[in-house]
Amino acid sequence: MQTSIAGDSPLFSPVTLAGWTAPHRVVMAPMTRARSMQPGDVPNALNARYYAQRASAALIVTEATQISPQGKGYSFTPGIHSAEQVAGWRGVVEAVHAAGGHIFLQLWHVGRMSHPDFHQGALPVAPSAVPFQGQIWKVDPATGAGAMVDCPTPRALTLAEIQAVIDDYRRAAKNAMAAGFDGVEIHGANGYLVDQFLRTSSNLRQDDYGGSRDNRLRFLKEVVTAVAAEAGAERTAIRLAPFLTARGMDCPDILPTILDAARFLQAQGIAYLHLVEADWDDAPQFSEDFRREVRARFQRPIIVAGNYDLARAEWVLRQGYADLVAFGRPFVANPDLPRRLAERLPLATLDPATLFGGGERGYADYPALAAG
Ligand SMILES: Cc1cc2nc3c(=O)[nH]c(=O)nc-3n(C[C@H](O)[C@H](O)[C@H](O)COP(=O)(O)O)c2cc1C
């Protein structure tokens, strides 16, 4: 990378994260691409090539990866609960490491954002039996065509089942570390299971896991503790989406809840806190007051994501509101995104038709720019 061209950009200054020092602060955001091998949701050589092409990121966060069969909610997404999946991920990690990169696995349980077709006809599970407004992507086994489909009302997890899910997180973290990952990021954002526990809109429980702020935070805290016991706190991270309102997640108490979470996460000494701002077209406003409130409680590395470009990334770093910036869609069509940003080179645009499912096309065939 031509640091002389990047000049004094805060995006192109070194940063220490989870025990290594990256030369810049451009992170690849987690992105579901629905291309794991079937049957079995197993990562493969094509996935390894795709991630290795993007190894110049300061950190790659993988696509969301189900911790258990119950945690699945979309077709062709990978898992980290079978021996084949662990072996497949080992191939991905080795390819990224060989290319000089670092990679965290994103741990995923979708909760209610799922469909009985993934569970032999059984209902998806959630904190409470509350449906959400939204759809998941599912392939019709009869036609092989993928489409967004509605989800039924889920059933509420029992207390014993909650403990079993926490244990699934722990086992998934253990598997991820066995596959060689540099760490794990718990998917606590975007309306999935951890998020469903946090919010009054999706959590109507009246036991220890619902009601008060402390009770709604209990699941997150227990998952973080269980994962950190396997991976080490300094290799454990979490992604949260404070301003999300879509997917039935509009909760009047979510900001103070997340600020309490930030204080807990600081005390745990986790690797980083990953904040989702605008996600697609939802939650465009992320107030500066809130950024300051988060920073007051969490001084360890913060990653932010959501519609960032070079100028906004430099602004958020200069303000001290974040330490690294994750880019999602720009990384799809620009495998060498850090270099292009550093040298102010043109960015390619992605083909939306090839985001989910399929093979190499629109996935591992976007070229890096020739060395200039
Ligand atoms: C194709 C696609 C798949 C995504 N899948 C995930 C995912 O698996 N986990 C997650 O936390 N966010 C996911 N996201 C959200 C991105 O990580 C990111 O927050 C979002 O795209 C906004 O950043 P951007 O404007 O730089 O793309 C996905 C986004 C895209 C475009």
The ligand as an SDF file (V2000), in Angstrom:
LIG
                    3D

 31 33  0  0  0  0  0  0  0  0999 V2000
  -25.0730   -8.9550    0.9170 C   0  0  0  0  0  0  0  0  0  0  0  0
  -25.0670   -8.5290    2.3610 C   0  0  0  0  0  0  0  0  0  0  0  0
  -25.0990   -9.4830    3.3660 C   0  0  0  0  0  0  0  0  0  0  0  0
  -25.0270   -9.0950    4.7060 C   0  0  0  0  0  0  0  0  0  0  0  0
  -24.9550  -10.0650    5.6750 N   0  0  0  0  0  0  0  0  0  0  0  0
  -24.6750   -9.7070    6.9540 C   0  0  0  0  0  0  0  0  0  0  0  0
  -24.3510  -10.7030    7.9200 C   0  0  0  0  0  0  0  0  0  0  0  0
  -24.2540  -11.9060    7.6240 O   0  0  0  0  0  0  0  0  0  0  0  0
  -24.1060  -10.2840    9.1910 N   0  0  0  0  0  0  0  0  0  0  0  0
  -24.1810   -8.9580    9.5530 C   0  0  0  0  0  0  0  0  0  0  0  0
  -23.9600   -8.6240   10.7240 O   0  0  0  0  0  0  0  0  0  0  0  0
  -24.4550   -7.9980    8.6330 N   0  0  0  0  0  0  0  0  0  0  0  0
  -24.6680   -8.3400    7.3530 C   0  0  0  0  0  0  0  0  0  0  0  0
  -24.8580   -7.3690    6.4050 N   0  0  0  0  0  0  0  0  0  0  0  0
  -24.7300   -5.9390    6.7940 C   0  0  0  0  0  0  0  0  0  0  0  0
  -23.3070   -5.4360    6.5240 C   0  0  0  0  0  0  0  0  0  0  0  0
  -22.3730   -6.0450    7.3960 O   0  0  0  0  0  0  0  0  0  0  0  0
  -23.2130   -3.9060    6.6830 C   0  0  0  0  0  0  0  0  0  0  0  0
  -23.5070   -3.5510    8.0260 O   0  0  0  0  0  0  0  0  0  0  0  0
  -24.1530   -3.1680    5.7440 C   0  0  0  0  0  0  0  0  0  0  0  0
  -24.0280   -3.6770    4.4140 O   0  0  0  0  0  0  0  0  0  0  0  0
  -23.8730   -1.6730    5.7200 C   0  0  0  0  0  0  0  0  0  0  0  0
  -22.5560   -1.4250    5.3010 O   0  0  0  0  0  0  0  0  0  0  0  0
  -22.2310   -0.9420    3.7880 P   0  0  0  0  0  0  0  0  0  0  0  0
  -23.0650    0.2820    3.5590 O   0  0  0  0  0  0  0  0  0  0  0  0
  -20.7460   -0.6350    3.8040 O   0  0  0  0  0  0  0  0  0  0  0  0
  -22.5940   -2.0510    2.8680 O   0  0  0  0  0  0  0  0  0  0  0  0
  -24.9730   -7.7290    5.0520 C   0  0  0  0  0  0  0  0  0  0  0  0
  -24.9820   -6.7710    4.0350 C   0  0  0  0  0  0  0  0  0  0  0  0
  -24.9960   -7.1540    2.7170 C   0  0  0  0  0  0  0  0  0  0  0  0
  -24.9250   -6.0950    1.6450 C   0  0  0  0  0  0  0  0  0  0  0  0
  1  2  1  0
  2  3  1  0
  2 30  2  0
  3  4  2  0
  4  5  1  0
  4 28  1  0
  5  6  2  0
  6  7  1  0
  6 13  1  0
  7  8  2  0
  7  9  1  0
  9 10  1  0
 10 11  2  0
 10 12  1  0
 12 13  2  0
 13 14  1  0
 14 15  1  0
 14 28  1  0
 15 16  1  0
 16 17  1  0
 16 18  1  0
 18 19  1  0
 18 20  1  0
 20 21  1  0
 20 22  1  0
 22 23  1  0
 23 24  1  0
 24 25  2  0
 24 26  1  0
 24 27  1  0
 28 29  2  0
 29 30  1  0
 30 31  1  0
M  END
$$$$
